[in-house]
Amino acid sequence: MSKLLYVDSSVLLTFALAQPGWETVAETLGQAQDDGYTLASSRLLWIEAARVAIRERFRGNDIEDVLTKNLEAVEQLPVTEEIWIRAAVIEQHIKTLDAIHLATCETSGATLATVGLDGGMRKVAAERGVPLLAA
């Protein structure tokens, strides 16, 4: 069984939008895959990616092909009742969608990959004992 690397939305979108640090994200994910990790994320990632693609299309940027190609490399994890409950009871302050991502990551036993700018999620994950891979 391969190890799971949970990719939150910030990781995929940093790469797809070519935001600062996207090269590091690409290098980190490539190395993780070389080390035997399977990329995975909550199906929430697909919703967030679709919404960003629509937003970017209104700005004149067509990133749908880039998003689709990158999503193909990610295993989709379900959002179960257990995840909804776990996300609702996280004691630390964290945004709602991040709580769902974190609960999914915890439930799957994955290592979390998140970009450096997402300090709140990294801090809460570390406090909860979730293994981290900074992208």
Buried (B, 14 or more C-beta within 10 A) or exposed (E): EEBBBBBBBBBBBBBBBEEEBBEBBBEBBEEBBEEEBBBBBBEBBBEBBEEBBEEBEEEEBEBBEBBEEBBEEBBEBEBEEEBEEBBEEBEEEBEEBBBBBBBBBBBBEBBBBBBBEBEBBBBBBEEBEBBBBEB
